[in-house]
Each structure stands twice: as structure tokens, then as C-alpha cells.
């Protein structure tokens, strides 16, 4: 086993030789071309000799590939073109577009500071969570849109929402919940934009209200094995959220 002194003696000190990490190649006319085999960014900083006319250079990082050459005697429209179709086809599938806009809560369940609420949405067997609105306390605002694909219009008729207070040292506390029935008018093309009452420790429909925007649309999606990826709308304008005041009975409770 080598000692520490013997290992230090094998270390080469001083300037590196000019041929360090460089590869010299000779062209057909005898010229020597030096290339750097380490970082491509370093190689671009080295002044390389100009290759002779007619010599094709390899494409550098970030450069566009050369255009394909046209075959003589063949019109451009009859030449073979690369297949740019995706590996998996985009299949239009209908589903619910649910916007979790904002909520108004009647009670703060934290002893120090403000609550940090977030929403957990359940549609069928799928669960979605919004980001945490830190410090929002009793007036959180998320404005988060979820596209939930459905196999048919009869598979899901209700959605459930739960509002949690994110904690740092203990488990997150559920402070409000609601089970919302999706009316038939939504599946007929109407957009539902309403405030729904929340239940909790204060009682049934006494924890406040949450504003949801629900619509039934067709969205393109692609299905992969064991994974489903949703894509934005194609040709459908996104929904714009404008904060609205809560119902009058909720404002009176807050006052």
C-alpha cells in the first residue's frame, strides 16, 4: 500500500503541455488540425486552421443542421421528407376544466401567525393539489386550472374539494371541505361560475365558501404506458379569472 508521501511524489506540478486534451489529425493535403476533446465551449475558443475548400465541417453545438441537397432531375415536392409526426397520436378526449379561483374562510385555526391554505381536488380516481398561498389566512387566492379527462359524461357527477392549512412541524390540518354536484347544464356546454359553501368544525356550510369555475370541453391528450399527460387547449380560448366579491351573507359573517 502506498503512503501519502509516495502519492504526492506522483503529482505533476507546473504548466500543462500544449498537447494536453488535444488531438492532432492530418488532412489529405498535409495540414495539421488541432481539436480539443474536452469541453466543446473550450474548443470553440481555439483558433483552428481553415479547412480546404470542399471539406465538410462537423456541426458545432447549437448550430443548425445543413439543409438537405436536392437530387438532380427530381422536383422538390416529390423528394422524400422526414416524418415529423409524433410517436404517439394526439387523441381528443372530453373532460372537465375546473378553475379553483379563491376562497373566503370564517375562522383562522392557527395560534401564531396566519394560515397557509392549499386545496386538494378529487375528480373520480384522480387527485390534484394547488400550491400553498402562504400567509393568506382567511382569504386565499389560487386561480389554478385543472383539465380532468373523463371517459364519458356519466362517469363523474360530483367533485370534492378540501382546504388544508400547511404546517411545518406537524401534519397539515384540514380546515374545510365540500362535495359539489356537477349539474347537467355543464355537460351541455354551459360554464358554472359559483360560490360553494364549505363545511368543517363550525358546522355544515359554516366554514366559508369557495369559488369554482367548471366547464365541459374537449382537449387533446396523449396516452403513454402507465402515464397520462394532459396538454393545453387547441383552438379554445382559456378562461380568464376576475376576482369577484363573496356573497353578501359571507361578507356579513366576516364583519
Secondary structure, 3 states (H helix, E strand, C coil): CCCHHHHHHCCCCCCCCCCCCEEEEECCCCCEEEEECCCHHHHCCCCCCCCCCCCCCCCCCCCCCCCCCCCCCCCHHHCCCCCCCCCCCCEEEEEEEEEEEEEEECCCCCCCCCCCEEEEEEECCEEEECCCECCCCCCCEEEEEEEEECCCCCCCCEEEEEEEECCCCCCCEEEEEEEEECCHHHHCCCCEEEEEEEEECCEEEEEEEEEEEEEEEEEEEEEECCEEEECCCCCCCCCCCCCCCCCHHHHHHHC
